[in-house]
């Protein structure tokens, strides 16, 4: 599971900012089940299943999610092509500095905690590296609970591995020479030890952290896969959201290529249902043309939800930017409730989302430590803070009312604007 993710000096994020899934010691109101439902404890670590990020437009919410998305992409693709390093180098614009862009994640894998991160910066060309690369990995580190205490598993500075304490499989030797400035030592080490700790971390990040920040259609891949494997279960799952279909078919172009199949557009998805007037008659509708934007979004998301919550034994972190767009508030509350319900979320999957919908801001739905706020500072930088960080907030307070009243900050600054003309005497 993901414990926390931190970013520094990236886009609007100047100082170190962290989103944490670690549950605080606060207690929910008497009679509430949010403490028992919304928290999962593994190996003594209490983690939240859902975290929501609120704030004004242009406050930096999406930048935090974008950082995570590029971080994941870097780990899975960075060693293949140097172009994946470029989006990672986007330092804070309003301050001149030689400091690199910092990314770090803390994970709980197989009962052990790992802290992994790296810094991307401009690099100096030397005879030993290709001068065509002017951006690369400045430093990289991995710490882990190999024994009872956290210890450094490796530390890389520039293109040199200063420390290498990685335990390896029998007979495995990991070369410490890093082939390119943009190559992560984590992925480099994973390529040599299929069962080692780096491979476990890379596999988790690749298969278990899924977002729609960079590619909006990524969720549809899981849905199409799920329909192909367990169509009946998928149809039953949709019925929970009043999407009642008897069958689903895809219009294929005769190309069996898996990549093409998994990117079927919505206008090639056919939905079949019984006529409400004549039950013997079956109607066929085109998802892309016949359904609302909300239903199309839910269709794309449903397969991933079905897999991650209880169909497959897969624990995931699902990251959704603007989760409330095109969704009715009641549907959104149901989605969040599914993640927080241990009877439904059997895999203890996690959800990180941005939203403006204050209907979720209720102590009966989420705890104070599950709400984060992004606020734009005077220097245009983004500051993140949790509702649990604010003092004087009762656990049974009306979070939505207090937020909209400005008690928590992170609201847009809206000024009245009226164009007027002054007369010759200077009067308006």
C-alpha positions in Angstrom: 0.0 0.0 0.0 1.0 3.6 -0.4 2.0 5.4 2.8 2.9 8.8 1.4 4.1 10.7 -1.7 6.2 13.9 -1.6 7.2 16.5 -4.1 9.5 19.5 -4.0 10.4 22.1 -6.6 8.1 20.9 -9.3 5.8 23.3 -11.2 3.8 25.3 -8.6 5.2 23.2 -5.7 8.2 25.0 -4.4 8.7 23.6 -0.9 8.4 20.0 0.2 4.7 19.0 0.1 3.4 15.6 1.1 0.1 13.7 0.8 0.0 11.0 3.4 -2.3 8.0 3.8 -1.1 7.4 7.3 -4.0 7.7 9.7 -3.7 10.1 12.6 -4.8 9.4 16.1 -8.0 11.4 15.9 -11.3 9.8 16.8 -14.5 10.2 14.8 -17.8 11.1 16.5 -19.4 8.5 18.8 -21.4 6.0 16.8 -19.6 6.7 13.6 -18.0 3.8 11.7 -15.5 5.9 9.8 -12.6 4.9 12.0 -13.2 1.1 11.6 -14.2 1.3 8.0 -11.9 3.9 6.5 -8.7 2.6 8.0 -6.8 -0.6 7.4 -4.0 -1.7 9.7 -1.1 -3.8 8.2 2.0 -4.7 10.2 1.3 -2.1 12.8 0.8 0.7 10.2 -2.7 2.3 10.1 -3.5 3.6 6.6 -6.4 5.5 5.0 -8.2 4.0 2.1 -9.3 7.3 0.6 -7.8 10.8 0.5 -9.5 13.8 -1.2 -7.7 16.9 -2.3 -9.6 20.2 -2.4 -8.8 23.8 -3.3 -9.4 26.6 -5.7 -8.8 26.3 -9.4 -5.1 26.8 -10.2 -4.1 26.2 -6.6 -1.9 23.2 -7.6 -4.1 20.2 -6.9 -3.5 18.7 -10.3 0.2 19.4 -10.2 0.5 17.1 -7.2 -1.2 14.3 -9.1 0.7 15.1 -12.3 3.9 14.7 -10.3 2.8 11.3 -9.1 1.8 10.3 -12.7 5.1 11.3 -14.2 6.9 9.6 -11.3 5.2 6.3 -12.1 5.8 6.8 -15.8 9.5 7.5 -15.1 10.0 4.2 -13.2 8.3 2.1 -15.9 9.7 3.9 -19.0 12.7 6.0 -18.0 15.3 3.4 -18.8 13.9 2.9 -22.2 14.0 6.4 -23.6 15.5 9.7 -22.5 12.4 11.7 -23.4 10.6 10.5 -20.3 13.0 12.5 -18.1 12.0 15.8 -19.7 8.5 16.2 -18.0 10.1 15.5 -14.6 12.3 18.6 -14.9 9.9 21.5 -14.4 11.2 23.5 -11.5 9.3 26.2 -9.7 9.1 29.1 -12.1 9.1 32.2 -9.8 12.4 31.6 -8.1 15.8 31.1 -9.7 17.6 28.1 -8.3 20.0 25.3 -9.3 18.0 22.9 -7.2 16.6 19.8 -8.9 13.0 18.4 -8.8 12.4 16.0 -5.9 10.1 13.0 -5.9 9.7 10.4 -3.2 7.2 7.6 -2.3 6.9 5.5 0.8 5.4 2.0 0.3 4.3 -0.9 2.5 5.1 -4.1 0.5 4.9 -7.6 1.9 4.9 -6.2 5.4 8.0 -4.1 4.9 8.3 -0.3 4.5 10.4 1.2 1.7 11.2 4.8 1.0 12.3 5.5 -2.6 13.0 8.7 -4.5 15.1 10.6 -6.9 16.0 14.2 -8.0 16.0 15.3 -11.6 18.2 18.2 -12.6 20.4 19.6 -15.3 23.5 17.6 -15.7 27.0 18.6 -16.8 28.3 16.8 -19.9 31.4 14.8 -19.4 33.5 12.6 -21.7 31.8 9.6 -20.0 28.3 10.5 -20.9 26.4 11.5 -24.0 26.4 15.3 -24.4 23.0 15.1 -26.0 21.4 14.6 -22.6 21.4 17.7 -20.5 18.8 16.5 -18.0 19.3 13.4 -15.9 19.1 11.9 -12.4 21.1 13.9 -9.9 20.6 11.6 -7.0 18.5 8.5 -6.1 18.0 6.5 -3.0 16.2 3.5 -1.5 15.7 2.8 2.2 13.9 -0.3 3.5 13.0 -2.4 6.5 15.3 -5.3 5.7 15.6 -6.0 9.4 13.6 -4.1 12.1 15.1 -0.7 11.3 15.2 1.3 8.1 18.6 1.1 6.4 20.0 2.4 3.2 19.7 -0.2 0.4 21.4 2.0 -2.1 22.4 5.6 -2.6 23.3 7.0 -6.0 24.8 10.5 -6.7 25.2 11.5 -10.3 26.2 8.4 -12.3 27.9 6.8 -9.3 26.4 4.4 -6.8 27.9 5.5 -3.5 26.3 2.7 -1.4 24.8 -0.6 -2.5 23.4 -2.8 0.3 20.8 -4.5 -1.8 20.2 -8.1 -0.9 20.2 -10.2 -4.1 19.0 -13.6 -5.2 21.5 -16.4 -5.1 24.2 -16.0 -7.8 22.9 -12.6 -8.9 25.4 -9.7 -9.3 24.0 -6.3 -10.1 26.5 -4.0 -12.0 26.8 -0.6 -10.4 27.8 1.1 -13.6 24.7 3.1 -14.7 24.4 3.1 -18.5 22.8 6.5 -19.1 22.3 9.7 -17.1 18.5 9.2 -17.4 18.6 5.6 -16.2 17.2 4.9 -12.7 19.4 2.5 -10.7 16.1 1.0 -9.3 15.0 -0.2 -12.8 18.6 -1.0 -13.7 18.9 -3.3 -10.6 15.5 -4.8 -11.3 16.6 -5.9 -14.8 19.3 -8.1 -13.2 17.3 -9.6 -10.3 13.8 -10.8 -11.1 13.0 -11.5 -7.5 14.8 -8.7 -5.7 13.5 -5.7 -3.8 13.9 -3.3 -6.8 11.7 -5.6 -8.9 9.1 -5.8 -6.2 8.9 -2.0 -6.1 8.9 -1.5 -9.8 6.2 -4.1 -10.3 4.0 -2.6 -7.6 4.3 0.9 -9.0 3.7 -0.3 -12.6 0.8 -2.6 -11.9 -0.8 -1.2 -8.7 -0.7 2.7 -9.2 -3.1 3.7 -11.9 -4.2 7.2 -12.7 -6.1 9.2 -15.4 -4.0 12.4 -15.1 -1.9 12.0 -18.3 -4.1 9.7 -20.3 -7.9 9.9 -19.8 -8.6 6.6 -21.6 -6.3 4.5 -19.3 -9.2 3.2 -17.2 -11.0 1.9 -20.2 -8.3 -0.7 -20.7 -9.3 -2.4 -17.4 -13.0 -2.2 -18.3 -12.5 -3.9 -21.7 -10.3 -6.5 -20.2 -12.9 -7.1 -17.4 -15.8 -7.4 -19.9 -13.8 -10.0 -21.9 -13.0 -12.1 -18.8 -16.0 -11.7 -16.5 -18.8 -10.0 -18.5 -21.7 -11.2 -16.2 -19.9 -9.8 -13.1 -19.3 -6.6 -14.9 -23.0 -6.2 -15.9 -24.1 -6.9 -12.3 -21.6 -4.3 -11.1 -23.1 -1.6 -13.4 -26.6 -2.3 -12.1 -25.5 -0.8 -8.7 -25.4 2.5 -10.6 -28.7 2.0 -12.4 -26.9 1.1 -15.6 -28.9 -1.9 -16.6 -27.7 -3.7 -19.7 -28.2 -7.3 -20.8 -25.1 -7.6 -22.9 -22.0 -5.6 -24.1 -20.3 -6.1 -27.5 -17.4 -4.5 -29.2 -17.1 -3.5 -32.9 -13.7 -4.8 -33.9 -11.8 -4.1 -37.1 -10.5 -7.6 -37.6 -7.3 -6.7 -35.9 -6.4 -9.1 -33.1 -3.6 -7.0 -31.8 -4.0 -6.7 -28.0 -2.9 -3.0 -27.9 -5.6 -2.1 -30.5 -8.2 -4.1 -28.7 -7.5 -2.5 -25.4 -7.9 1.0 -26.9 -11.3 0.5 -28.4 -13.0 3.9 -28.6 -16.4 4.4 -26.9 -18.2 4.7 -30.2 -17.3 1.0 -30.8 -18.9 -0.2 -27.6 -22.5 -1.6 -28.1 -24.9 -1.9 -25.1 -27.9 -4.1 -25.3 -31.0 -3.9 -23.1 -34.6 -5.0 -23.1 -37.2 -2.5 -24.3 -39.2 -1.2 -21.3 -42.4 -1.4 -23.5 -41.8 -4.8 -25.2 -39.7 -7.1 -23.0 -39.2 -9.5 -25.9 -37.5 -6.8 -27.9 -33.7 -6.1 -27.5 -32.4 -2.7 -28.1 -28.8 -1.9 -29.1 -27.2 1.5 -28.2 -23.9 2.9 -29.0 -22.0 4.0 -25.8 -20.3 6.9 -27.5 -23.5 8.3 -29.0 -26.3 7.2 -26.7 -25.1 7.7 -23.2 -24.4 10.7 -21.1 -20.9 11.9 -20.2 -21.3 10.6 -16.7 -22.3 7.1 -17.8 -19.4 7.0 -20.3 -17.0 8.0 -17.5 -18.5 5.4 -15.1 -18.3 2.7 -17.8 -14.6 3.4 -18.3 -14.0 3.3 -14.5 -16.2 0.3 -13.7 -13.8 -2.4 -14.8 -10.9 -1.0 -12.7 -13.2 -0.7 -9.7 -14.5 -4.2 -10.1 -10.9 -5.6 -10.3 -9.5 -3.5 -7.5 -12.2 -3.7 -4.9 -13.1 -7.4 -4.9 -12.9 -9.3 -8.1 -9.2 -10.0 -8.3 -6.8 -10.2 -5.4 -5.1 -6.9 -6.4 -4.5 -4.0 -4.0 -4.2 -0.8 -6.0 -4.0 3.0 -5.6 -6.4 4.6 -8.1 -5.7 8.3 -8.7 -8.5 10.3 -10.3 -8.2 14.0 -11.1 -11.6 15.9 -10.9 -13.5 12.8 -9.8 -16.7 14.9 -9.5 -16.8 16.0 -13.1 -20.0 14.6 -14.8 -20.9 12.6 -11.6 -24.0 13.3 -9.6 -23.2 13.9 -5.9 -25.1 10.8 -4.8 -23.1 8.6 -7.2 -19.8 10.2 -6.0 -20.7 9.5 -2.3 -21.5 5.9 -3.3 -18.1 5.5 -5.0 -16.2 6.8 -2.0 -18.3 4.6 0.3 -17.3 1.5 -1.7 -13.7 2.2 -1.1 -14.3 2.8 2.6 -16.5 -0.3 3.1 -14.4 -3.3 4.1 -17.2 -5.7 2.9 -16.8 -4.3 -0.6 -13.2 -3.2 -0.7 -11.8 -6.7 0.1 -8.4 -5.9 -1.4 -7.9 -2.7 0.7 -7.4 -0.7 -2.4 -6.8 3.1 -2.0 -8.2 6.1 -3.8 -6.6 9.5 -4.2 -8.8 12.2 -5.9 -9.2 15.9 -6.5 -12.7 17.4 -6.2 -14.7 20.5 -5.6 -17.8 18.6 -4.4 -18.4 19.5 -0.8 -21.1 16.8 -0.4 -18.2 14.5 0.5 -17.1 16.8 3.3 -19.1 15.0 6.1 -17.7 13.3 9.2 -20.1 10.4 8.4 -18.2 9.8 5.1 -14.6 10.7 5.7 -12.4 11.6 8.6 -10.6 14.9 9.0 -7.2 13.4 8.0 -8.8 12.2 4.7 -9.2 15.8 3.5 -6.3 17.7 2.1 -6.3 21.3 0.8 -4.2 23.0 -1.8 -3.7 26.8 -1.3 -1.8 29.2 -3.5 0.6 31.4 -1.6 1.6 35.0 -2.3 4.7 33.8 -4.2 2.5 31.6 -6.4 3.7 28.4 -4.7 1.3 25.6 -3.6 0.9 24.7 0.1 -0.8 21.4 1.0 -2.3 20.7 4.4 -4.7 18.3 6.0 -7.9 19.2 7.8 -6.4 17.2 10.7 -3.5 19.8 10.8 -6.0 22.6 11.7 -6.7 23.2 15.4 -10.0 23.9 16.9 -12.0 21.8 14.4 -14.4 19.4 16.0 -14.6 15.9 14.6 -18.4 16.2 14.3 -18.3 19.6 12.7 -20.1 20.5 9.4 -16.9 20.3 7.3 -18.6 21.5 4.1 -20.2 24.6 5.8 -17.0 25.6 7.5 -14.9 25.1 4.4 -17.2 27.3 2.3 -17.3 29.9 5.0 -13.5 30.2 4.7 -12.5 28.5 8.0 -10.1 26.2 6.3 -8.7 28.5 3.6 -8.0 27.0 0.1 -10.9 29.0 -1.4 -10.7 31.1 -4.6 -10.2 34.9 -4.2 -13.1 36.3 -6.1 -13.3 40.1 -6.6 -16.3 42.0 -8.0 -15.4 43.6 -11.3 -17.5 46.3 -13.0 -16.4 48.4 -15.9 -17.3 52.0 -15.4 -16.6 55.3 -17.1 -15.8 58.5 -15.4 -17.5 61.7 -16.6 -15.7 64.9 -17.2 -16.0 65.8 -13.5 -14.4 62.6 -12.4 -17.6 61.1 -11.0 -18.5 57.5 -11.6 
